[in-house]
Amino acid sequence: MLNEILVLLLEFGTGLLGGACLLRAYMRGVGVSMDHPPGRFILAVTDWLVLPLRRGLRPSGRWDLASLLAAWLVKFAQFALLWALHGGGASWAAVVVLAFFGLAQMAISIASAVVLVAAILSWVQPGGPMAWLLERLTSPLLAPLRRVIPLVGGVDLSPLALLVLLQIAAIVLANLQHLVLGFGAWLR
């Protein structure tokens, strides 16, 4: 029971911090200003980790490499702590690889959450204060699908299609992780 609580707390903490780092990188990548309450929150949560990394790792075009590295380091720290608490049964290389898989899984979860919230708000509060931000965040993800999927009765089904694709990606990623690492019981 204590182990499950620890895993939950680690997942929550690393999800919040790592997710904020990923959102920071993504928002820079799509050109979204951080001058709004969610952006200021993301900066406040991540500056302590990202700014020191940025001294040695400058942004490359639209890519905020320091924020991406920070997100990976958060996942690495999570899995390294779990590895140490469970007696270090796996190799350090497996922990490094697991951190990459964890980062990809977190990106899929964040994309799913943003698309779902944007879709719901587009129905219940289309002109709300967060609508513009969610539209800016989801547009790059939905644009390819919107070119292929027509409106059905005036309803945009591309968010639903993207959610299905993201779930398929999560399944493929989980199976790939199992194939590459061939373990995972020590995480539970």
MDAnalysis code that builds the backbone (N, CA, C; Angstrom):
import MDAnalysis as mda
import numpy as np

u = mda.Universe.empty(564, n_residues=188, atom_resindex=np.repeat(np.arange(188), 3), trajectory=True)
u.add_TopologyAttr("name", ["N", "CA", "C"] * 188)
u.add_TopologyAttr("resid", np.arange(1, 189))
u.add_TopologyAttr("resname", ["MET", "LEU", "ASN", "GLU", "ILE", "LEU", "VAL", "LEU", "LEU", "LEU", "GLU", "PHE", "GLY", "THR", "GLY", "LEU", "LEU", "GLY", "GLY", "ALA", "CYS", "LEU", "LEU", "ARG", "ALA", "TYR", "MET", "ARG", "GLY", "VAL", "GLY", "VAL", "SER", "MET", "ASP", "HIS", "PRO", "PRO", "GLY", "ARG", "PHE", "ILE", "LEU", "ALA", "VAL", "THR", "ASP", "TRP", "LEU", "VAL", "LEU", "PRO", "LEU", "ARG", "ARG", "GLY", "LEU", "ARG", "PRO", "SER", "GLY", "ARG", "TRP", "ASP", "LEU", "ALA", "SER", "LEU", "LEU", "ALA", "ALA", "TRP", "LEU", "VAL", "LYS", "PHE", "ALA", "GLN", "PHE", "ALA", "LEU", "LEU", "TRP", "ALA", "LEU", "HIS", "GLY", "GLY", "GLY", "ALA", "SER", "TRP", "ALA", "ALA", "VAL", "VAL", "VAL", "LEU", "ALA", "PHE", "PHE", "GLY", "LEU", "ALA", "GLN", "MET", "ALA", "ILE", "SER", "ILE", "ALA", "SER", "ALA", "VAL", "VAL", "LEU", "VAL", "ALA", "ALA", "ILE", "LEU", "SER", "TRP", "VAL", "GLN", "PRO", "GLY", "GLY", "PRO", "MET", "ALA", "TRP", "LEU", "LEU", "GLU", "ARG", "LEU", "THR", "SER", "PRO", "LEU", "LEU", "ALA", "PRO", "LEU", "ARG", "ARG", "VAL", "ILE", "PRO", "LEU", "VAL", "GLY", "GLY", "VAL", "ASP", "LEU", "SER", "PRO", "LEU", "ALA", "LEU", "LEU", "VAL", "LEU", "LEU", "GLN", "ILE", "ALA", "ALA", "ILE", "VAL", "LEU", "ALA", "ASN", "LEU", "GLN", "HIS", "LEU", "VAL", "LEU", "GLY", "PHE", "GLY", "ALA", "TRP", "LEU", "ARG"])
u.atoms.positions = np.array([
    [0.821, -1.189, 0.000],
    [0.000, 0.000, 0.000],
    [0.869, 1.260, 0.000],
    [1.885, 1.298, 0.826],
    [2.767, 2.456, 0.886],
    [3.472, 2.664, -0.448],
    [3.838, 1.568, -1.079],
    [4.486, 1.634, -2.387],
    [3.552, 2.270, -3.420],
    [2.292, 1.878, -3.394],
    [1.321, 2.435, -4.343],
    [1.100, 3.918, -4.111],
    [1.088, 4.336, -2.846],
    [0.935, 5.752, -2.527],
    [2.145, 6.532, -3.016],
    [3.336, 5.996, -2.820],
    [4.556, 6.650, -3.280],
    [4.556, 6.791, -4.809],
    [4.179, 5.739, -5.493],
    [4.112, 5.788, -6.959],
    [3.102, 6.847, -7.405],
    [1.959, 6.895, -6.739],
    [0.946, 7.902, -7.069],
    [1.482, 9.312, -6.865],
    [2.120, 9.567, -5.725],
    [2.651, 10.901, -5.452],
    [3.763, 11.280, -6.417],
    [4.622, 10.331, -6.736],
    [5.676, 10.594, -7.720],
    [5.083, 10.889, -9.091],
    [4.100, 10.123, -9.486],
    [3.458, 10.324, -10.790],
    [2.771, 11.684, -10.841],
    [2.106, 12.052, -9.752],
    [1.435, 13.353, -9.714],
    [2.451, 14.490, -9.798],
    [3.477, 14.430, -8.960],
    [4.484, 15.502, -8.942],
    [5.243, 15.616, -10.241],
    [5.686, 14.486, -10.774],
    [6.424, 14.535, -12.036],
    [5.501, 14.864, -13.201],
    [4.236, 14.459, -13.088],
    [3.281, 14.823, -14.135],
    [3.059, 16.322, -14.185],
    [2.940, 16.935, -13.021],
    [2.736, 18.384, -12.959],
    [3.962, 19.131, -13.475],
    [5.126, 18.810, -12.947],
    [6.341, 19.520, -13.338],
    [6.762, 19.171, -14.766],
    [6.799, 17.878, -15.084],
    [7.193, 17.477, -16.435],
    [6.196, 17.942, -17.475],
    [4.908, 17.871, -17.128],
    [3.875, 18.344, -18.044],
    [3.986, 19.835, -18.294],
    [4.291, 20.594, -17.249],
    [4.476, 22.038, -17.413],
    [5.679, 22.321, -18.316],
    [6.748, 21.545, -18.165],
    [7.921, 21.716, -19.043],
    [7.569, 21.388, -20.493],
    [6.819, 20.302, -20.697],
    [6.397, 19.949, -22.055],
    [5.480, 21.009, -22.656],
    [4.531, 21.500, -21.864],
    [3.643, 22.559, -22.357],
    [4.432, 23.818, -22.692],
    [5.428, 24.129, -21.888],
    [6.280, 25.293, -22.158],
    [6.970, 25.141, -23.502],
    [7.526, 23.969, -23.752],
    [8.199, 23.724, -25.029],
    [7.213, 23.781, -26.190],
    [6.051, 23.171, -26.008],
    [5.050, 23.138, -27.076],
    [4.507, 24.535, -27.365],
    [4.231, 25.299, -26.313],
    [3.697, 26.648, -26.512],
    [4.703, 27.520, -27.258],
    [5.979, 27.366, -26.962],
    [6.994, 28.109, -27.714],
    [7.019, 27.624, -29.158],
    [6.885, 26.330, -29.345],
    [6.929, 25.753, -30.686],
    [5.803, 26.227, -31.588],
    [4.621, 26.448, -31.015],
    [3.487, 26.908, -31.823],
    [3.315, 28.418, -31.743],
    [4.218, 29.102, -31.050],
    [4.203, 30.557, -31.014],
    [3.152, 31.170, -30.114],
    [2.807, 30.490, -29.034],
    [1.828, 31.020, -28.090],
    [2.559, 31.829, -27.026],
    [2.115, 33.055, -26.811],
    [2.686, 33.921, -25.784],
    [2.429, 33.329, -24.399],
    [3.340, 33.579, -23.508],
    [3.183, 33.112, -22.127],
    [2.576, 34.202, -21.250],
    [2.090, 35.268, -21.867],
    [1.552, 36.404, -21.123],
    [0.047, 36.258, -20.885],
    [-0.323, 35.216, -20.164],
    [-1.695, 34.940, -19.755],
    [-1.594, 34.045, -18.519],
    [-2.649, 33.922, -17.734],
    [-2.535, 33.172, -16.467],
    [-1.957, 31.754, -16.604],
    [-2.410, 30.917, -17.547],
    [-1.777, 29.588, -17.634],
    [-0.295, 29.673, -18.008],
    [0.053, 30.600, -18.880],
    [1.452, 30.759, -19.270],
    [2.313, 31.216, -18.111],
    [1.815, 32.156, -17.329],
    [2.565, 32.631, -16.164],
    [2.715, 31.512, -15.128],
    [1.678, 30.684, -14.976],
    [1.775, 29.541, -14.065],
    [2.870, 28.576, -14.542],
    [2.872, 28.280, -15.829],
    [3.874, 27.367, -16.385],
    [5.278, 27.919, -16.168],
    [5.475, 29.206, -16.413],
    [6.788, 29.814, -16.191],
    [7.179, 29.746, -14.722],
    [6.233, 30.043, -13.828],
    [6.527, 30.023, -12.395],
    [6.918, 28.622, -11.917],
    [6.270, 27.607, -12.464],
    [6.539, 26.234, -12.044],
    [7.852, 25.713, -12.623],
    [8.237, 26.175, -13.810],
    [9.365, 25.557, -14.515],
    [10.641, 26.392, -14.589],
    [10.568, 27.688, -14.321],
    [11.758, 28.543, -14.489],
    [12.963, 28.033, -13.716],
    [12.761, 27.558, -12.496],
    [13.879, 27.114, -11.662],
    [14.656, 25.963, -12.305],
    [13.985, 25.192, -13.141],
    [14.622, 24.047, -13.788],
    [15.082, 24.373, -15.204],
    [14.271, 25.111, -15.940],
    [14.558, 25.364, -17.349],
    [15.639, 26.425, -17.546],
    [15.585, 27.514, -16.783],
    [16.527, 28.611, -17.008],
    [17.995, 28.208, -16.823],
    [18.355, 27.427, -15.793],
    [19.752, 26.978, -15.722],
    [20.152, 26.088, -16.908],
    [19.233, 25.263, -17.386],
    [19.535, 24.412, -18.540],
    [19.686, 25.241, -19.807],
    [18.954, 26.342, -19.879],
    [18.994, 27.186, -21.065],
    [20.348, 27.884, -21.226],
    [21.098, 28.038, -20.149],
    [22.427, 28.652, -20.255],
    [23.334, 27.844, -21.175],
    [23.207, 26.540, -21.111],
    [24.047, 25.682, -21.939],
    [23.338, 25.105, -23.150],
    [22.039, 25.241, -23.208],
    [21.254, 24.629, -24.280],
    [20.277, 25.656, -24.833],
    [20.710, 26.368, -25.826],
    [19.900, 27.434, -26.424],
    [18.776, 26.851, -27.269],
    [17.668, 27.599, -27.392],
    [16.593, 27.150, -28.286],
    [17.096, 26.999, -29.718],
    [16.580, 26.004, -30.397],
    [16.951, 25.750, -31.788],
    [15.718, 26.023, -32.651],
    [15.662, 27.216, -33.227],
    [14.482, 27.595, -34.003],
    [13.290, 27.693, -33.082],
    [12.245, 26.972, -33.417],
    [11.040, 26.969, -32.584],
    [11.156, 26.030, -31.403],
    [12.136, 25.155, -31.396],
    [12.236, 24.124, -30.359],
    [12.935, 24.651, -29.119],
    [12.273, 24.539, -27.991],
    [12.828, 24.910, -26.695],
    [13.467, 23.653, -26.100],
    [14.730, 23.440, -26.467],
    [15.408, 22.209, -26.070],
    [15.602, 22.115, -24.560],
    [15.806, 23.249, -23.891],
    [15.987, 23.219, -22.437],
    [14.709, 22.727, -21.743],
    [13.548, 23.151, -22.223],
    [12.290, 22.682, -21.621],
    [12.078, 21.199, -21.883],
    [12.425, 20.742, -23.089],
    [12.305, 19.308, -23.386],
    [13.250, 18.486, -22.519],
    [14.491, 18.971, -22.366],
    [15.448, 18.265, -21.508],
    [14.964, 18.263, -20.060],
    [14.410, 19.380, -19.613],
    [13.895, 19.450, -18.245],
    [12.784, 18.422, -18.036],
    [11.877, 18.307, -19.008],
    [10.795, 17.324, -18.897],
    [11.372, 15.910, -18.829],
    [12.372, 15.621, -19.657],
    [12.986, 14.293, -19.622],
    [13.692, 14.056, -18.286],
    [14.387, 15.066, -17.781],
    [15.072, 14.907, -16.494],
    [14.098, 14.630, -15.353],
    [12.937, 15.245, -15.412],
    [11.911, 14.987, -14.395],
    [11.480, 13.527, -14.454],
    [11.204, 13.024, -15.651],
    [10.805, 11.610, -15.777],
    [11.962, 10.686, -15.384],
    [13.179, 11.058, -15.748],
    [14.337, 10.254, -15.366],
    [14.462, 10.191, -13.842],
    [14.294, 11.331, -13.186],
    [14.378, 11.353, -11.722],
    [13.294, 10.471, -11.101],
    [12.111, 10.506, -11.669],
    [11.018, 9.670, -11.167],
    [11.391, 8.193, -11.251],
    [11.829, 7.758, -12.417],
    [12.130, 6.339, -12.595],
    [13.412, 5.930, -11.878],
    [14.370, 6.846, -11.744],
    [15.588, 6.534, -10.999],
    [15.273, 6.333, -9.520],
    [14.381, 7.156, -8.990],
    [13.980, 6.999, -7.589],
    [13.241, 5.677, -7.388],
    [12.335, 5.371, -8.299],
    [11.627, 4.086, -8.202],
    [12.608, 2.923, -8.337],
    [13.564, 3.047, -9.232],
    [14.589, 2.017, -9.433],
    [15.361, 1.797, -8.138],
    [15.777, 2.898, -7.501],
    [16.550, 2.785, -6.260],
    [15.705, 2.205, -5.124],
    [14.456, 2.616, -5.048],
    [13.593, 2.115, -3.979],
    [13.269, 0.632, -4.118],
    [13.349, 0.136, -5.339],
    [13.038, -1.275, -5.576],
    [14.293, -2.127, -5.734],
    [15.397, -1.642, -5.205],
    [16.607, -2.443, -5.159],
    [17.458, -2.416, -6.405],
    [17.169, -1.568, -7.351],
    [18.015, -1.443, -8.540],
    [18.083, -2.696, -9.377],
    [16.982, -3.409, -9.533],
    [16.977, -4.655, -10.281],
    [17.279, -4.499, -11.758],
    [16.909, -3.405, -12.347],
    [17.150, -3.183, -13.776],
    [18.426, -2.360, -13.943],
    [18.899, -2.270, -15.166],
    [20.110, -1.495, -15.420],
    [19.767, -0.009, -15.544],
    [20.804, 0.819, -15.391],
    [20.609, 2.262, -15.562],
    [20.181, 2.580, -16.985],
    [20.651, 1.820, -17.940],
    [20.251, 2.058, -19.330],
    [18.746, 1.893, -19.488],
    [18.180, 0.940, -18.774],
    [16.730, 0.741, -18.838],
    [15.996, 1.933, -18.242],
    [16.550, 2.527, -17.191],
    [15.934, 3.701, -16.579],
    [15.968, 4.876, -17.552],
    [17.071, 5.032, -18.266],
    [17.200, 6.103, -19.263],
    [16.155, 5.918, -20.364],
    [16.041, 4.705, -20.871],
    [15.076, 4.415, -21.932],
    [13.654, 4.583, -21.411],
    [13.413, 4.129, -20.202],
    [12.088, 4.255, -19.604],
    [11.682, 5.720, -19.457],
    [12.648, 6.593, -19.179],
    [12.348, 8.026, -19.077],
    [11.893, 8.580, -20.434],
    [12.470, 8.100, -21.518],
    [12.013, 8.532, -22.856],
    [10.585, 8.052, -23.126],
    [10.314, 6.813, -22.779],
    [8.951, 6.306, -22.944],
    [7.972, 7.085, -22.064],
    [8.373, 7.375, -20.835],
    [7.522, 8.145, -19.931],
    [7.239, 9.538, -20.467],
    [8.242, 10.149, -21.083],
    [8.070, 11.470, -21.683],
    [7.085, 11.417, -22.848],
    [7.209, 10.404, -23.680],
    [6.279, 10.252, -24.804],
    [4.861, 9.984, -24.307],
    [4.724, 9.157, -23.283],
    [3.400, 8.882, -22.715],
    [2.797, 10.146, -22.118],
    [3.627, 10.963, -21.472],
    [3.139, 12.213, -20.901],
    [2.683, 13.159, -22.006],
    [3.417, 13.224, -23.106],
    [3.026, 14.082, -24.227],
    [1.677, 13.652, -24.798],
    [1.467, 12.356, -24.925],
    [0.182, 11.845, -25.431],
    [-0.943, 12.193, -24.456],
    [-0.692, 12.041, -23.167],
    [-1.710, 12.365, -22.165],
    [-2.058, 13.850, -22.177],
    [-1.057, 14.699, -22.282],
    [-1.300, 16.143, -22.314],
    [-2.073, 16.524, -23.564],
    [-1.663, 15.986, -24.713],
    [-2.371, 16.287, -25.961],
    [-3.826, 15.829, -25.865],
    [-4.057, 14.663, -25.315],
    [-5.429, 14.162, -25.159],
    [-6.252, 15.076, -24.262],
    [-5.673, 15.494, -23.153],
    [-6.393, 16.353, -22.219],
    [-6.715, 17.707, -22.844],
    [-5.753, 18.290, -23.539],
    [-5.971, 19.602, -24.154],
    [-7.045, 19.514, -25.233],
    [-6.997, 18.479, -26.061],
    [-7.999, 18.313, -27.123],
    [-9.382, 18.083, -26.508],
    [-9.458, 17.266, -25.479],
    [-10.741, 16.987, -24.840],
    [-11.338, 18.246, -24.199],
    [-10.531, 18.991, -23.465],
    [-11.018, 20.219, -22.831],
    [-11.433, 21.238, -23.890],
    [-10.643, 21.360, -24.951],
    [-10.987, 22.305, -26.021],
    [-12.304, 21.919, -26.680],
    [-12.497, 20.640, -26.916],
    [-13.736, 20.189, -27.551],
    [-14.947, 20.461, -26.652],
    [-14.809, 20.177, -25.382],
    [-15.921, 20.414, -24.456],
    [-16.227, 21.906, -24.353],
    [-15.178, 22.724, -24.196],
    [-15.406, 24.166, -24.084],
    [-15.964, 24.761, -25.368],
    [-15.659, 24.161, -26.510],
    [-16.200, 24.689, -27.767],
    [-17.714, 24.511, -27.825],
    [-18.237, 23.579, -27.054],
    [-19.688, 23.344, -27.007],
    [-20.350, 24.164, -25.908],
    [-19.724, 24.221, -24.730],
    [-20.391, 24.869, -23.595],
    [-20.023, 26.335, -23.416],
    [-18.830, 26.729, -23.861],
    [-18.390, 28.109, -23.690],
    [-17.466, 28.499, -24.844],
    [-18.011, 28.591, -26.063],
    [-17.163, 28.799, -27.232],
    [-16.406, 30.121, -27.253],
    [-16.923, 31.150, -26.655],
    [-16.224, 32.433, -26.666],
    [-15.560, 32.740, -25.346],
    [-15.335, 31.723, -24.539],
    [-14.771, 31.913, -23.206],
    [-13.333, 32.397, -23.237],
    [-12.837, 32.817, -22.085],
    [-11.487, 33.375, -22.018],
    [-10.374, 32.380, -22.374],
    [-10.629, 31.100, -22.210],
    [-9.597, 30.099, -22.529],
    [-9.726, 29.562, -23.944],
    [-10.784, 29.913, -24.643],
    [-11.033, 29.357, -25.976],
    [-9.911, 29.681, -26.950],
    [-9.427, 30.906, -26.926],
    [-8.365, 31.288, -27.873],
    [-7.079, 30.507, -27.608],
    [-6.742, 30.322, -26.323],
    [-5.521, 29.584, -25.992],
    [-5.640, 28.128, -26.422],
    [-6.755, 27.509, -26.114],
    [-6.946, 26.110, -26.492],
    [-6.991, 25.950, -28.011],
    [-7.570, 26.915, -28.703],
    [-7.582, 26.866, -30.172],
    [-6.162, 26.938, -30.727],
    [-5.325, 27.803, -30.160],
    [-3.931, 27.918, -30.602],
    [-3.144, 26.639, -30.320],
    [-3.459, 25.996, -29.220],
    [-2.739, 24.774, -28.860],
    [-3.193, 23.571, -29.687],
    [-4.472, 23.514, -30.017],
    [-4.991, 22.341, -30.725],
    [-4.939, 22.470, -32.243],
    [-4.924, 23.680, -32.755],
    [-4.948, 23.866, -34.220],
    [-3.857, 23.094, -34.961],
    [-2.594, 23.145, -34.515],
    [-1.561, 22.389, -35.248],
    [-1.803, 20.877, -35.246],
    [-2.431, 20.376, -34.179],
    [-2.702, 18.949, -34.096],
    [-3.908, 18.550, -34.938],
    [-4.895, 19.439, -34.997],
    [-6.148, 19.127, -35.694],
    [-6.119, 19.477, -37.179],
    [-5.255, 20.386, -37.599],
    [-5.254, 20.863, -38.985],
    [-5.144, 19.743, -40.021],
    [-4.231, 18.784, -39.855],
    [-4.164, 17.713, -40.867],
    [-5.463, 16.903, -40.948],
    [-6.100, 16.671, -39.806],
    [-7.348, 15.905, -39.801],
    [-8.504, 16.711, -40.373],
    [-8.505, 18.001, -40.116],
    [-9.577, 18.851, -40.640],
    [-9.546, 18.937, -42.166],
    [-8.367, 18.738, -42.749],
    [-8.270, 18.726, -44.213],
    [-8.881, 17.465, -44.807],
    [-8.968, 16.406, -44.015],
    [-9.448, 15.113, -44.498],
    [-10.880, 14.813, -44.064],
    [-11.226, 15.203, -42.850],
    [-12.537, 14.859, -42.283],
    [-13.490, 16.042, -42.477],
    [-14.564, 15.838, -43.230],
    [-15.513, 16.939, -43.436],
    [-16.383, 17.154, -42.192],
    [-16.976, 18.338, -42.109],
    [-17.944, 18.598, -41.048],
    [-19.158, 17.700, -41.277],
    [-19.703, 17.176, -40.205],
    [-20.888, 16.321, -40.278],
    [-22.015, 17.058, -39.559],
    [-22.950, 17.570, -40.324],
    [-24.045, 18.333, -39.729],
    [-23.552, 19.571, -38.998],
    [-22.469, 20.160, -39.486],
    [-21.899, 21.344, -38.846],
    [-21.020, 21.042, -37.647],
    [-20.771, 19.765, -37.378],
    [-19.962, 19.363, -36.227],
    [-18.591, 18.904, -36.706],
    [-17.556, 19.433, -36.068],
    [-16.177, 19.072, -36.379],
    [-15.819, 17.788, -35.630],
    [-15.618, 16.717, -36.375],
    [-15.282, 15.428, -35.764],
    [-13.772, 15.199, -35.644],
    [-12.968, 16.167, -36.077],
    [-11.519, 15.971, -36.019],
    [-10.992, 15.804, -34.590],
    [-11.541, 16.491, -33.567],
    [-11.053, 16.200, -32.210],
    [-11.292, 14.751, -31.784],
    [-12.435, 14.211, -32.154],
    [-12.728, 12.813, -31.825],
    [-11.744, 11.884, -32.530],
    [-11.483, 12.153, -33.806],
    [-10.525, 11.336, -34.554],
    [-9.126, 11.434, -33.945],
    [-8.736, 12.659, -33.531],
    [-7.420, 12.829, -32.920],
    [-7.333, 12.079, -31.593],
    [-8.389, 12.111, -30.803],
    [-8.382, 11.370, -29.538],
    [-8.222, 9.871, -29.774],
    [-8.885, 9.353, -30.794],
    [-8.738, 7.933, -31.124],
    [-7.298, 7.646, -31.551],
    [-6.733, 8.507, -32.391],
    [-5.350, 8.319, -32.845],
    [-4.360, 8.406, -31.679],
    [-4.611, 9.319, -30.756],
    [-3.731, 9.428, -29.588],
    [-3.824, 8.183, -28.710],
    [-5.013, 7.615, -28.568],
    [-5.155, 6.385, -27.796],
    [-4.446, 5.218, -28.484],
    [-4.545, 5.171, -29.805],
    [-3.815, 4.132, -30.556],
    [-2.315, 4.318, -30.360],
    [-1.847, 5.560, -30.415],
    [-0.424, 5.837, -30.196],
    [0.008, 5.400, -28.797],
    [-0.850, 5.618, -27.798],
    [-0.529, 5.200, -26.430],
    [-0.415, 3.677, -26.334],
    [-1.301, 2.977, -27.012],
    [-1.255, 1.512, -27.005],
    [0.016, 1.014, -27.693],
    [0.323, 1.586, -28.851],
    [1.539, 1.201, -29.588],
    [2.774, 1.493, -28.743],
    [2.802, 2.663, -28.106],
    [3.940, 3.036, -27.270],
    [4.109, 2.080, -26.094],
    [3.009, 1.712, -25.445],
    [3.080, 0.777, -24.311],
    [3.599, -0.578, -24.762],
    [3.140, -1.045, -25.917],
    [3.623, -2.334, -26.419],
    [5.083, -2.255, -26.845],
    [5.472, -1.143, -27.429],
    [6.872, -0.948, -27.808],
    [7.755, -0.906, -26.564],
    [7.278, -0.227, -25.529],
    [8.027, -0.175, -24.270],
    [8.212, -1.583, -23.707],
    [7.149, -2.353, -23.716],
    [7.244, -3.725, -23.203],
    [8.205, -4.553, -24.051],
    [8.158, -4.369, -25.351],
    [9.037, -5.103, -26.251],
    [10.499, -4.721, -26.036],
    [10.754, -3.412, -25.911],
    [12.140, -2.932, -25.772],
    [12.701, -3.283, -24.391],
    [11.919, -3.042, -23.365],
    [12.435, -3.240, -22.024],
    [12.154, -4.619, -21.452],
    [11.004, -5.187, -21.825],
    [10.679, -6.525, -21.400],
    [10.464, -6.679, -19.899],
    [10.212, -5.579, -19.241],
    [9.955, -5.636, -17.802],
    [9.111, -4.442, -17.426],
    [8.944, -4.249, -16.170],
    [8.155, -3.129, -15.689],
    [7.512, -3.427, -14.354],
    [7.632, -4.671, -13.909],
    [7.005, -5.041, -12.636],
    [7.617, -4.277, -11.456],
    [8.878, -3.885, -11.581],
    [9.520, -3.182, -10.470],
    [8.981, -1.775, -10.279],
    [8.185, -1.284, -11.267],
    [7.617, 0.061, -11.147],
    [6.352, 0.056, -10.295],
    [5.743, -1.054, -10.081],
    [4.450, -1.102, -9.394],
    [4.632, -1.348, -7.919],
])
